[in-house]
């Protein structure tokens, strides 16, 4: 897990993107004033929800990995595989944390909402599509054990 955190930090500090120029890169990346790997507008949306602490952790993790996919520069399929694998774990965790009878939210709706808010402009959609094209055809195993690390 620590390696993956370092990997995502390197992506964000390098300022990589699928975009051709700096202004488009900045538009795709969006504002992240606290440098937590999640755009500020997504952070604000998440903060307004009435999630439990465990649910908040799961949703935040998913938001961070979706953002990393949106700003990913194609090149290394292995790096893309790591992002996809980690986001898969985050989604598994959302399903675990939102399945309790007292949860007012549906796990699928929560995951889809975060993705749609993150991939919300034509440039971001194009960038995210390039990421998905890079991982197309890869095989992933279902995760075993606790995916809510």
C-alpha positions, 0 to 999 in steps of 0.5 A: 500500500505504501508503494501505491501511495508514493506512486500516486504522489509522484503522479500528482507532483509530476503534473502529468496529464493527457493534455497537450498544453499547460492550460488544458492540463490545469483544466483537466487536473482542476484545483486541489489546494490541500494537495490530497489528490482530490479536486476541491469541488469533489472534496466539497461534495463529499464533505456535504454528505452524511457518511460515516467515518468508514464510508467517508474513507472509502469514498475519498479513496475512490475519488483519489484513484479516479482523479489519478486515472483522469490525469494519467499520462499513457505510457506504462501499462503497469502503472495504469494497471496499478491505478485500476487495481487500487480503484477496484479495491476502493470500489470493493470497500465502498460496497462493503461500507455501504451495505449496512442496513442503516446506510441511506446510500446505495454503493453503486450509486455512490461510486458512480456519482463520484466518477461522474463528478470527477469526469465532468468535462469533455477534456476530462472524459477524453483523458479518462477514456485514454486511460481506460483504453490503456487498461482495456483487455487486462484481466483483474482478479477479484480481491480477497480479504479486506480491501478497506486498507 
